[in-house]
Amino acid sequence: MRQIYANYAATSPRVSPAVADALVAHLRGTNLSAGRNFEGLDDCAVALRARSALAELFGVSDPTRVLFTSGATAALNMALNGLLRPGDHVLATSVEHNAVARPLELLSRGGIINVEWLPCSPEGSLDPAIIHRAVRQNTRMLVMPHASNVLGTILPVGECLAIAEEYGLLTVLDVAQTAGVLPLPMDADVLTFAGHKGLRGLPGIGGFAVSERAVAEMEPWFVGGTGSSSQSLDMPDFLPDRFEPGTQNTPGILSLAVSAAEILETGTDSIREREAALTARFIDELRRIPGIVIHGTGDASRSVAVVSVSAPGHDSGKLARRLHEEHGIITRSGLHCSPLAHRTAGTFPGGTLRFSFGAETTEDEINEIKSALRELLKGAMLFGLS
């Protein structure tokens, strides 16, 4: 049985041949740590390649303002803990991933900040006007995702960031689901990204891009050795060292250097057009299956290639397992590390069955997933199974 992968929102299943070739060549050559050897013996050039490609992709003028971490979660923790101060009021949305929600909750429980969750609609959309009504005298930050990892809905980030700018708020934008897929002009003070999703790099690499204001106001939260300014117990005051302590993940960074260059060559407009067409086709096919409920907008032009569904009377986890065991289809069920989004959508605590598509998804696979779902649900109805 061949496998059909429909879990790109979690991770891209394979790197490209060019990325694989670059990694093999690197690992067969040298695996030395950047900044810890004689000049010319380590891989500082790899990081520069990756920073430059990502800076172009994100619309960042200075590549040194692209910083690497172990992933988007580490980047968000560094940004939130580094920028927020005691007494701050923070605006976040009701569709946040736990990578945002849990750090904010921890800071809130510690009495350091106060968080206000801006209510999104059950489809995952947000009315930007809510921000006007929510801002207080001590509001310091707006944090939000570019798109929901549960519902796929693309939030109106342009309007929201513009309103935040009116009030002088710091802005943190989580682009884990959109980096490499949608155009990303650097309008946020902090833009956090994951390397293993739409950017098609290795797991365990990600980071954040920062504005000049964020550089000036952000305190190092994760600290350690940098190979520079070692005479001081303080972190260096220059980028990228100020926010990149410890040994860097050179293979992961190399994977992003190559994959980001490939994405730039293809163009995010082309990638977006292809994925939107596949998503529209899938949604159209789902609407022909009795018993399927589509969550989110149901409009591919307003979402990334993520579609969550449920079938009343059927457990999403059981459906996911049967799709895999009987049809070789890999999806993801449950709460997707985003209970807030499921509460917003009305799918908590059971969660949903989520399909997400990417670089290798084909129309034939869309048809096979549709047929498998129809078969499972028809069989369940005939035999009274759930």
DRENKOLMI-229707 format. One record per residue (C-alpha): x, y, z; residue in three letters; residue number from 1. Coordinates in steps of 0.001 Angstrom, whole numbers. Layout:
NUFI      px      py      pz res   n
NUFI       X       Y       Z ALA NUM
...
This chain:
NUFI      px      py      pz res   n
NUFI       0       0       0 MET   1
NUFI    1449    3363    -984 ARG   2
NUFI    1324    6183    1509 GLN   3
NUFI    -339    9559     978 ILE   4
NUFI    1022   12299    3200 TYR   5
NUFI   -1480   14972    4278 ALA   6
NUFI     143   16401    7392 ASN   7
NUFI    2272   19247    6027 TYR   8
NUFI     994   21612    8731 ALA   9
NUFI    3015   19509   11185 ALA  10
NUFI    6120   19025    9028 THR  11
NUFI    7211   18592    5421 SER  12
NUFI    7988   14875    5005 PRO  13
NUFI   11119   15193    2865 ARG  14
NUFI   13793   17697    1961 VAL  15
NUFI   14446   18396   -1704 SER  16
NUFI   17221   16562   -3604 PRO  17
NUFI   19308   19743   -3581 ALA  18
NUFI   18991   20042     201 VAL  19
NUFI   19838   16372     668 ALA  20
NUFI   22900   16658   -1577 ASP  21
NUFI   24119   19743     301 ALA  22
NUFI   23683   18017    3658 LEU  23
NUFI   25548   14889    2545 VAL  24
NUFI   28419   16966    1171 ALA  25
NUFI   28584   18965    4388 HIS  26
NUFI   28536   15961    6703 LEU  27
NUFI   31160   14145    4656 ARG  28
NUFI   33372   17206    4843 GLY  29
NUFI   33348   19073    8141 THR  30
NUFI   30915   19370   11003 ASN  31
NUFI   32720   22039   13008 LEU  32
NUFI   30927   24623   15141 SER  33
NUFI   30603   28129   13768 ALA  34
NUFI   32776   30676   15573 GLY  35
NUFI   34720   28093   17613 ARG  36
NUFI   37647   27359   15291 ASN  37
NUFI   40365   29114   13329 PHE  38
NUFI   39078   31343   10557 GLU  39
NUFI   38212   29267    7505 GLY  40
NUFI   37739   26032    9459 LEU  41
NUFI   34084   26427   10427 ASP  42
NUFI   30756   27177    8826 ASP  43
NUFI   29987   30858    9444 CYS  44
NUFI   29455   31164    5679 ALA  45
NUFI   26562   28685    5851 VAL  46
NUFI   24695   30898    8317 ALA  47
NUFI   25339   33971    6168 LEU  48
NUFI   23879   32195    3114 ARG  49
NUFI   20792   31213    5068 ALA  50
NUFI   20333   34652    6649 ARG  51
NUFI   20612   36334    3269 SER  52
NUFI   18087   34032    1575 ALA  53
NUFI   15601   34286    4438 LEU  54
NUFI   16033   38052    4671 ALA  55
NUFI   15071   38317    1005 GLU  56
NUFI   12120   35987    1534 LEU  57
NUFI   10886   37922    4587 PHE  58
NUFI   11605   41409    3263 GLY  59
NUFI   14278   42160    5882 VAL  60
NUFI   16878   44719    4804 SER  61
NUFI   19704   43520    7081 ASP  62
NUFI   20449   39750    7097 PRO  63
NUFI   21981   39967   10585 THR  64
NUFI   18465   40639   11863 ARG  65
NUFI   17519   37056   10952 VAL  66
NUFI   18315   34943   14033 LEU  67
NUFI   18383   31160   14369 PHE  68
NUFI   16918   29055   17186 THR  69
NUFI   15839   25443   17601 SER  70
NUFI   12426   26301   16176 GLY  71
NUFI    9472   28684   16276 ALA  72
NUFI    8655   27729   19874 THR  73
NUFI   12087   28803   21120 ALA  74
NUFI   11865   31972   19038 ALA  75
NUFI    8480   32890   20504 LEU  76
NUFI    9664   32253   24056 ASN  77
NUFI   12718   34451   23466 MET  78
NUFI   10643   37238   21935 ALA  79
NUFI    7879   37256   24543 LEU  80
NUFI   10185   36974   27539 ASN  81
NUFI   12692   39395   26055 GLY  82
NUFI   10245   42156   25159 LEU  83
NUFI    7574   42078   27864 LEU  84
NUFI    7952   43964   31135 ARG  85
NUFI    6127   43769   34491 PRO  86
NUFI    2716   45399   34265 GLY  87
NUFI    2385   45054   30487 ASP  88
NUFI    -961   44331   28855 HIS  89
NUFI    -740   41960   25884 VAL  90
NUFI   -3258   41350   23114 LEU  91
NUFI   -3336   37873   21566 ALA  92
NUFI   -5929   36002   19530 THR  93
NUFI   -8235   33136   20417 SER  94
NUFI   -6617   30911   17773 VAL  95
NUFI   -3066   30931   19133 GLU  96
NUFI    -867   27851   19098 HIS  97
NUFI     384   26705   22501 ASN  98
NUFI    3828   28002   21514 ALA  99
NUFI    2312   31439   22178 VAL 100
NUFI    -463   30624   24619 ALA 101
NUFI    1655   28744   27159 ARG 102
NUFI    4459   31327   27499 PRO 103
NUFI    1849   34071   27874 LEU 104
NUFI     -82   32012   30426 GLU 105
NUFI    3103   31401   32412 LEU 106
NUFI    3926   35111   32459 LEU 107
NUFI     344   35917   33405 SER 108
NUFI     223   33408   36262 ARG 109
NUFI    3444   34878   37586 GLY 110
NUFI    1728   38238   37817 GLY 111
NUFI    4155   39772   35342 ILE 112
NUFI    1716   40606   32543 ILE 113
NUFI   -1989   40690   31785 ASN 114
NUFI   -3225   38901   28664 VAL 115
NUFI   -6394   39682   26727 GLU 116
NUFI   -7513   37101   24186 TRP 117
NUFI   -9104   38807   21191 LEU 118
NUFI  -12127   36713   20138 PRO 119
NUFI  -12045   35290   16632 CYS 120
NUFI  -15109   33998   14820 SER 121
NUFI  -15768   30217   14745 PRO 122
NUFI  -14183   30247   11277 GLU 123
NUFI  -10989   31650   12769 GLY 124
NUFI  -11209   35162   11352 SER 125
NUFI  -10553   38315   13380 LEU 126
NUFI  -12191   41721   13112 ASP 127
NUFI   -9300   44219   13287 PRO 128
NUFI  -11594   46838   14863 ALA 129
NUFI  -11509   44770   18076 ILE 130
NUFI   -7955   45971   18603 ILE 131
NUFI   -9104   49599   18893 HIS 132
NUFI  -11508   48650   21680 ARG 133
NUFI   -8994   46457   23506 ALA 134
NUFI   -6000   48790   23716 VAL 135
NUFI   -5296   50202   27178 ARG 136
NUFI   -2781   52693   28479 GLN 137
NUFI    -411   49866   29449 ASN 138
NUFI    -890   47750   26311 THR 139
NUFI    2574   46953   24991 ARG 140
NUFI    2208   44158   22458 MET 141
NUFI       2   42506   19855 LEU 142
NUFI     893   38896   19097 VAL 143
NUFI    -940   36858   16469 MET 144
NUFI    -545   34054   13925 PRO 145
NUFI    -486   34747   10204 HIS 146
NUFI   -2709   31680    9734 ALA 147
NUFI   -4345   29191   12078 SER 148
NUFI   -2708   25780   12187 ASN 149
NUFI   -6128   24247   12964 VAL 150
NUFI   -8536   26059   10662 LEU 151
NUFI   -6146   27284    7985 GLY 152
NUFI   -7714   30746    8132 THR 153
NUFI   -5430   33598    7100 ILE 154
NUFI   -5844   36443    9555 LEU 155
NUFI   -5958   40099    8395 PRO 156
NUFI   -2436   40774    9616 VAL 157
NUFI   -1857   43837    7438 GLY 158
NUFI   -4777   45716    8955 GLU 159
NUFI   -4015   44469   12468 CYS 160
NUFI    -360   45462   12336 LEU 161
NUFI   -1292   48898   10971 ALA 162
NUFI   -3668   49479   13891 ILE 163
NUFI   -1022   48292   16337 ALA 164
NUFI    1404   50793   14830 GLU 165
NUFI   -1096   53596   15459 GLU 166
NUFI    -859   52849   19175 TYR 167
NUFI    2880   52247   19191 GLY 168
NUFI    2501   48576   20099 LEU 169
NUFI    5216   46020   19609 LEU 170
NUFI    4053   43278   17247 THR 171
NUFI    4958   39588   17145 VAL 172
NUFI    3782   37591   14129 LEU 173
NUFI    3882   33781   14110 ASP 174
NUFI    4420   32670   10495 VAL 175
NUFI    4982   28960   11159 ALA 176
NUFI    2152   28068    8739 GLN 177
NUFI    2894   30680    6073 THR 178
NUFI    6670   31042    5721 ALA 179
NUFI    7628   29732    2295 GLY 180
NUFI    3987   29714    1192 VAL 181
NUFI    2753   33327    1364 LEU 182
NUFI    4570   36614     747 PRO 183
NUFI    5930   37925    4056 LEU 184
NUFI    6782   41622    4082 PRO 185
NUFI    8547   42473    7321 MET 186
NUFI    5871   44656    8912 ASP 187
NUFI    6053   43048   12362 ALA 188
NUFI    8651   43834   14996 ASP 189
NUFI    9266   40114   15431 VAL 190
NUFI    8473   37461   12836 LEU 191
NUFI    8926   33901   14136 THR 192
NUFI    9348   30966   11754 PHE 193
NUFI    9677   27180   11779 ALA 194
NUFI   12146   25612    9367 GLY 195
NUFI   10487   22219    8898 HIS 196
NUFI    7101   23207    7473 LYS 197
NUFI    6641   25397    4387 GLY 198
NUFI   10321   26354    4419 LEU 199
NUFI   11117   22650    3744 ARG 200
NUFI   14168   22439    5979 GLY 201
NUFI   15160   20003    8699 LEU 202
NUFI   13349   19662   12026 PRO 203
NUFI   15030   21403   14949 GLY 204
NUFI   15713   24675   13159 ILE 205
NUFI   13753   27923   13074 GLY 206
NUFI   14161   31432   14309 GLY 207
NUFI   12949   34996   14164 PHE 208
NUFI   13498   38186   12228 ALA 209
NUFI   13541   41425   14203 VAL 210
NUFI   12945   45074   13461 SER 211
NUFI   15377   47771   14585 GLU 212
NUFI   12957   48698   17360 ARG 213
NUFI   12820   45114   18615 ALA 214
NUFI   16616   44902   18585 VAL 215
NUFI   16783   48037   20735 ALA 216
NUFI   14138   46874   23248 GLU 217
NUFI   14592   43098   23414 MET 218
NUFI   16589   41697   26321 GLU 219
NUFI   18409   38371   25868 PRO 220
NUFI   16389   35679   27610 TRP 221
NUFI   18305   32576   26525 PHE 222
NUFI   21991   33228   27150 VAL 223
NUFI   25368   31494   27033 GLY 224
NUFI   28569   31282   25053 GLY 225
NUFI   28798   32897   21643 THR 226
NUFI   32468   32597   20740 GLY 227
NUFI   32650   36396   20912 SER 228
NUFI   33082   38988   23707 SER 229
NUFI   33978   36115   26011 SER 230
NUFI   35633   38472   28504 GLN 231
NUFI   32180   39745   29552 SER 232
NUFI   29456   38013   31549 LEU 233
NUFI   26908   39935   29483 ASP 234
NUFI   25726   38844   26066 MET 235
NUFI   27347   40741   23156 PRO 236
NUFI   25561   43914   22111 ASP 237
NUFI   25734   43142   18376 PHE 238
NUFI   23808   40845   16050 LEU 239
NUFI   23498   37973   15520 PRO 240
NUFI   25532   36987   18585 ASP 241
NUFI   23274   38814   21045 ARG 242
NUFI   20445   36334   20466 PHE 243
NUFI   22312   33204   19330 GLU 244
NUFI   23988   31559   22339 PRO 245
NUFI   25388   28053   22231 GLY 246
NUFI   26367   25744   19408 THR 247
NUFI   24313   26381   16315 GLN 248
NUFI   22511   23692   14304 ASN 249
NUFI   24673   24027   11189 THR 250
NUFI   23006   21180    9231 PRO 251
NUFI   19599   22704    9958 GLY 252
NUFI   20789   26164    8941 ILE 253
NUFI   22304   24719    5760 LEU 254
NUFI   18993   23053    4926 SER 255
NUFI   17312   26474    5125 LEU 256
NUFI   20011   28145    3042 ALA 257
NUFI   19317   25742     165 VAL 258
NUFI   15544   25399     557 SER 259
NUFI   14959   29159     911 ALA 260
NUFI   16954   29734   -2279 ALA 261
NUFI   14742   27179   -4041 GLU 262
NUFI   11599   28891   -2767 ILE 263
NUFI   12878   32264   -3973 LEU 264
NUFI   13531   30781   -7401 GLU 265
NUFI   10038   29260   -7601 THR 266
NUFI    8334   32285   -6051 GLY 267
NUFI    5815   32251   -3216 THR 268
NUFI    3108   33460   -5612 ASP 269
NUFI    3456   30269   -7649 SER 270
NUFI    3576   28105   -4527 ILE 271
NUFI     507   29807   -3127 ARG 272
NUFI   -1423   29461   -6398 GLU 273
NUFI    -745   25729   -6592 ARG 274
NUFI   -1619   25001   -2960 GLU 275
NUFI   -4774   27129   -3096 ALA 276
NUFI   -5958   25218   -6180 ALA 277
NUFI   -5420   21872   -4438 LEU 278
NUFI   -7198   23102   -1318 THR 279
NUFI  -10162   24420   -3319 ALA 280
NUFI  -10414   21078   -5107 ARG 281
NUFI  -10356   19202   -1807 PHE 282
NUFI  -13006   21407    -190 ILE 283
NUFI  -15235   20976   -3238 ASP 284
NUFI  -14876   17185   -2994 GLU 285
NUFI  -15585   17212     750 LEU 286
NUFI  -18866   19026     194 ARG 287
NUFI  -20045   16031   -1829 ARG 288
NUFI  -19559   13621    1093 ILE 289
NUFI  -22595   13245    3400 PRO 290
NUFI  -21795   13617    7084 GLY 291
NUFI  -18665   15771    6715 ILE 292
NUFI  -18490   19140    8498 VAL 293
NUFI  -15818   21540    7238 ILE 294
NUFI  -14387   23881    9857 HIS 295
NUFI  -12832   27214    8970 GLY 296
NUFI  -13892   29511    6165 THR 297
NUFI  -14350   26789    3545 GLY 298
NUFI  -12746   29245    1140 ASP 299
NUFI   -9296   28358    -202 ALA 300
NUFI   -8605   31989   -1108 SER 301
NUFI   -8829   32880    2591 ARG 302
NUFI   -6814   30013    3998 SER 303
NUFI   -3568   28129    3674 VAL 304
NUFI   -3593   24470    2609 ALA 305
NUFI   -5066   23288    5919 VAL 306
NUFI   -8559   21807    6163 VAL 307
NUFI  -10067   20534    9423 SER 308
NUFI  -13176   18377    9333 VAL 309
NUFI  -15386   16393   11649 SER 310
NUFI  -18121   13829   11182 ALA 311
NUFI  -20764   13997   13919 PRO 312
NUFI  -21038   10665   15657 GLY 313
NUFI  -17534    9639   14615 HIS 314
NUFI  -14331    9932   16613 ASP 315
NUFI  -11715   11906   14649 SER 316
NUFI   -8877    9846   16111 GLY 317
NUFI  -10477    6599   14969 LYS 318
NUFI  -11068    8011   11498 LEU 319
NUFI   -7431    9087   11281 ALA 320
NUFI   -6232    5637   12326 ARG 321
NUFI   -8475    3863    9806 ARG 322
NUFI   -7371    6202    7021 LEU 323
NUFI   -3789    5258    7783 HIS 324
NUFI   -4236    1545    8388 GLU 325
NUFI   -6686     850    5562 GLU 326
NUFI   -5699    3455    2967 HIS 327
NUFI   -2151    4584    3808 GLY 328
NUFI   -3275    8193    4339 ILE 329
NUFI   -1346   10151    6978 ILE 330
NUFI   -3297   12974    8634 THR 331
NUFI   -3450   14372   12146 ARG 332
NUFI   -6355   14335   14572 SER 333
NUFI   -6995   15851   17985 GLY 334
NUFI   -6342   19357   19276 LEU 335
NUFI   -3200   20106   17212 HIS 336
NUFI   -1438   21912   20108 CYS 337
NUFI   -4065   24649   19870 SER 338
NUFI   -6942   24157   22328 PRO 339
NUFI   -7798   27855   22048 LEU 340
NUFI   -8512   27477   18331 ALA 341
NUFI  -10679   24422   18962 HIS 342
NUFI  -12648   26235   21653 ARG 343
NUFI  -13130   29075   19174 THR 344
NUFI  -14305   26672   16461 ALA 345
NUFI  -16565   24729   18831 GLY 346
NUFI  -14589   21514   18357 THR 347
NUFI  -13155   21230   21882 PHE 348
NUFI  -12458   18750   23459 PRO 349
NUFI  -12846   16172   20710 GLY 350
NUFI  -10807   18054   18139 GLY 351
NUFI  -10905   17511   14402 THR 352
NUFI   -9410   15465   11610 LEU 353
NUFI   -6928   17771    9852 ARG 354
NUFI   -5675   17469    6290 PHE 355
NUFI   -2832   19681    5122 SER 356
NUFI   -1052   19767    1784 PHE 357
NUFI    2284   20885     411 GLY 358
NUFI    5001   20583   -2174 ALA 359
NUFI    4429   16960   -3192 GLU 360
NUFI     635   16765   -2947 THR 361
NUFI   -1081   15798   -6221 THR 362
NUFI   -4637   15955   -7525 GLU 363
NUFI   -4710   12157   -7640 ASP 364
NUFI   -3968   12081   -3928 GLU 365
NUFI   -6809   14528   -3283 ILE 366
NUFI   -9138   12151   -5146 ASN 367
NUFI   -7892    9141   -3186 GLU 368
NUFI   -8409   10884     157 ILE 369
NUFI  -11942   11824    -873 LYS 370
NUFI  -12746    8270   -1922 SER 371
NUFI  -11318    6830    1294 ALA 372
NUFI  -13336    9210    3454 LEU 373
NUFI  -16510    8448    1543 ARG 374
NUFI  -15904    4706    1920 GLU 375
NUFI  -15227    4908    5660 LEU 376
NUFI  -18243    7061    6431 LEU 377
NUFI  -20572    5054    4173 LYS 378
NUFI  -19451    1818    5828 GLY 379
NUFI  -19943    3274    9285 ALA 380
NUFI  -23476    4410    8426 MET 381
NUFI  -24386    1008    6955 LEU 382
NUFI  -23169    -943    9982 PHE 383
NUFI  -23942    1575   12703 GLY 384
NUFI  -20276    2123   13593 LEU 385
NUFI  -18811    5291   15060 SER 386
